[in-house]
Amino acid sequence: MRDIAKEVYEKMKVGAAAWIRPVAVKGDTLESFQSAHDGAKALAEEGLIKIVKIQRDDGGLIDAIRIQRLA
């Protein structure tokens, strides 16, 4: 399983903000995307990013995460 949060983080510049979303072309599903939140939380605990917003669909599943790179 790929770490979507880390992939997005590595492409960002310090201070930049970005949305993390599932990419169907890469095989992501809404269900598999839920683990991206765990990856984002781990990066936040390390002080590398700040989780700005978590967006959920009508069923309560996370469908987008807004992050800001701190380091």
Long-range contacts (C-beta under 8 A, 24 or more apart in sequence): 1-32, 1-35, 2-26, 3-36, 3-39, 4-28, 4-33, 4-36, 4-39, 5-36, 5-39, 5-40, 5-42, 5-43, 5-49, 5-65, 5-67, 6-39, 6-43, 8-67, 9-43, 9-48, 9-49, 9-67, 9-69, 12-69, 13-69, 14-69, 14-70, 14-71, 15-68, 15-69, 16-68, 16-69, 17-52, 17-66, 17-67, 17-68, 17-69, 18-66, 18-67, 18-69, 19-64, 19-65, 19-66, 19-67, 20-64, 20-65, 20-66, 20-67, 21-63, 21-64, 21-65, 22-63, 30-57, 30-61, 30-63, 31-61, 33-61, 33-62, 33-63, 34-61, 34-62, 36-62, 36-65, 37-62, 37-65, 40-65, 40-67, 43-67, 47-71
